[in-house]
């Protein structure tokens, strides 16, 4: 029964988030519609010249309302994008540091491998000299 209540609470929370997002989108669309109506309304009226066209105080208010609506709606997206950019930059730095570390490890491995090859050659040369010396003692 307790799990059912939690599921219902989660469903209600998700529904309220969707409702608030839809309300914000509807508000933005309404603001844009009002802006467009007010912006082109002067085109419908005959005006002698652009200088004599009356400026509508509602236009400035509508523009600021639309700007604030867009900033509210886009603010979350911009914050998420900036967060992702920060994460990608830190990942790039991490990969760069790891690449340098791997290069150092490979360089150390190559030096160790060359030293092992030289040691193996020296041991093989010494063993072959001892074998020749032992064969020379047996033959004499």
ABEGO torsion letter per residue (X at the ends): XAAAAAAAAAAAAAAAAAAAAAAAAAAAAAAAAAAAAAAAAAAABBBABAAABBBBAAAAAAAAAAAAAAAAAAAAAAAAAAAAAAAAAAAAAAAAAAAAAAAAAAAAAAAAAAAAAAAAAAAAAAAAAAAAAAAAAAAX
